[in-house]
């Protein structure tokens, strides 16, 4: 009888802890939707229908890193530089997030990713855009690395609170869609939880 009395008050607490994992609203004041795909614990994505989800990984969650991949167009077999055969799509979009311990650390991650992109790509343009109240550095570029099967792309880098974000959209030479328009549409579908 005593055990029942002691356990009963714990159940509402556990229920409330479980509910706390879903944010109530986004950083820009929108109501959080359960229909959005969660990337890590801070980002929800309502991806445009043109994109098909290929993968959603939490393998580096212990380090606060999460990523998901969407594709567009047809796939064909492609042997990468490691000798593995993979599916190569007309276009592929990667979303990488780092849930850092501080805003300073998130900014460091973002700066590191942007610097790596500028080193690995032939940057054509660089601009700052704001979508859903979130600011990004946007670059367009040509892919010059011989190991990269893609021809050109556009990437966005930003920080929301303590979360760094990198969205990279690359495509084959014959892909005719407007990459910047599609990436902008995708970023408009990304929502960040409030701290």
C-alpha positions in Angstrom: 0.0 0.0 0.0 2.8 2.4 0.8 4.5 1.6 -2.5 1.4 2.6 -4.5 1.1 5.9 -2.7 4.8 6.7 -3.4 4.6 5.7 -7.1 1.4 7.6 -7.9 2.8 11.1 -7.8 5.7 10.1 -10.1 3.5 9.3 -13.1 2.3 12.9 -13.7 5.9 14.0 -13.4 7.1 11.4 -16.0 4.2 12.4 -18.3 5.2 16.0 -18.1 8.9 15.2 -18.8 7.9 13.3 -21.9 5.7 16.1 -23.1 8.5 18.7 -22.7 10.5 17.2 -25.6 8.1 18.7 -28.1 8.4 22.5 -28.4 5.3 24.6 -28.1 6.3 27.3 -30.6 9.1 28.3 -32.9 11.6 31.1 -32.5 9.6 33.3 -34.8 6.4 32.7 -32.8 4.6 30.0 -34.9 2.8 27.1 -33.2 5.0 24.0 -33.4 3.5 21.3 -35.6 3.7 17.6 -34.8 3.7 17.0 -38.6 7.2 18.5 -39.0 10.1 16.1 -39.2 12.4 16.8 -36.2 16.1 17.1 -36.9 17.8 16.7 -33.5 15.8 18.4 -30.8 15.7 22.0 -32.1 14.7 22.0 -35.7 11.4 21.0 -37.4 11.2 20.7 -41.2 8.1 20.7 -43.3 10.0 20.0 -46.5 8.5 21.0 -49.9 6.8 18.1 -51.8 9.5 18.3 -54.5 12.0 16.8 -52.1 12.0 13.2 -51.1 13.6 12.2 -47.7 16.5 9.9 -48.2 18.0 9.7 -44.7 17.7 11.2 -41.2 20.7 10.4 -39.0 21.4 10.9 -35.3 24.6 8.9 -35.3 26.6 11.8 -33.9 23.9 12.9 -31.4 26.3 12.6 -28.5 28.3 15.4 -30.1 25.1 17.4 -30.8 25.4 16.8 -34.6 22.4 15.8 -36.6 21.8 15.6 -40.4 19.1 14.7 -42.9 19.2 14.3 -46.7 16.6 15.0 -49.3 16.8 14.3 -53.0 15.1 15.4 -56.2 15.1 13.7 -59.6 16.2 10.3 -60.8 18.9 8.2 -59.4 21.7 6.2 -61.1 24.5 4.0 -59.7 27.7 5.9 -59.0 31.1 4.5 -57.8 32.5 7.0 -55.3 36.2 7.6 -54.6 36.2 4.9 -51.9 35.0 2.3 -54.5 31.5 2.0 -53.1 28.5 2.1 -55.4 25.9 4.6 -54.3 22.7 6.1 -55.7 23.5 9.4 -57.3 20.5 11.7 -57.7 20.0 14.7 -60.0 20.1 16.9 -56.9 20.7 16.4 -53.2 20.0 18.6 -50.2 21.9 18.1 -46.9 20.8 19.7 -43.7 23.4 19.6 -40.9 22.8 21.0 -37.4 25.0 21.3 -34.4 23.2 21.8 -31.0 26.1 23.5 -29.2 26.5 24.2 -25.5 26.6 28.0 -26.2 25.8 30.5 -28.8 29.6 31.2 -29.1 30.2 27.5 -29.9 27.4 27.5 -32.4 28.9 30.5 -34.1 32.3 28.8 -34.2 30.7 25.7 -35.9 29.0 27.9 -38.4 32.1 29.8 -39.2 34.1 26.6 -39.6 31.5 25.2 -42.1 31.4 28.4 -44.1 35.2 28.5 -44.3 35.4 24.9 -45.4 32.8 25.6 -48.2 34.9 28.6 -49.4 38.0 26.4 -49.5 36.3 23.4 -51.2 34.2 25.3 -53.8 34.7 28.0 -56.3 32.4 30.6 -54.8 30.5 32.7 -57.3 28.3 34.9 -55.0 27.9 35.5 -51.3 24.9 37.2 -49.7 22.9 37.5 -46.5 19.2 36.5 -46.4 16.5 36.4 -43.7 13.8 33.7 -43.8 11.3 33.1 -41.0 13.2 35.6 -38.9 16.4 33.6 -39.3 19.5 35.1 -40.9 21.7 33.0 -43.2 24.9 33.6 -45.2 24.1 32.2 -48.7 26.8 31.2 -51.2 26.5 29.9 -54.7 29.4 28.0 -56.2 30.9 25.5 -58.7 32.0 22.1 -57.4 35.7 21.8 -58.4 36.8 18.8 -56.4 37.3 15.8 -58.8 35.8 13.4 -56.2 32.5 15.4 -56.1 30.1 14.1 -58.8 28.0 17.3 -58.5 28.5 20.3 -60.8 27.3 23.3 -58.8 25.3 24.3 -55.7 24.1 26.7 -53.2 24.5 26.6 -49.4 23.2 28.5 -46.4 24.8 28.9 -43.0 23.2 30.3 -39.9 22.9 30.2 -36.1 19.6 30.2 -34.2 20.3 30.5 -30.4 22.7 27.7 -29.7 22.1 25.7 -32.9 24.3 26.1 -36.0 22.8 25.2 -39.3 24.2 24.3 -42.7 21.9 23.5 -45.7 23.7 22.5 -48.9 21.9 21.9 -52.2 24.1 20.5 -55.0 23.1 19.1 -58.4 24.4 17.5 -61.6 25.1 19.7 -64.6 21.9 18.8 -66.4 19.6 19.8 -63.5 17.5 22.7 -64.7 15.7 23.8 -61.6 16.7 27.1 -59.9 18.7 26.0 -56.9 18.5 29.3 -55.0 14.7 29.4 -55.2 14.4 25.8 -54.1 16.8 26.2 -51.2 14.9 29.3 -50.1 11.7 27.4 -50.2 13.3 24.7 -48.1 14.7 27.1 -45.6 11.3 28.7 -45.2 10.0 25.2 -44.2 12.7 25.0 -41.4 11.5 26.0 -37.9 13.6 26.5 -34.8 12.4 25.9 -31.3 12.7 28.6 -28.7 15.3 28.2 -26.0 
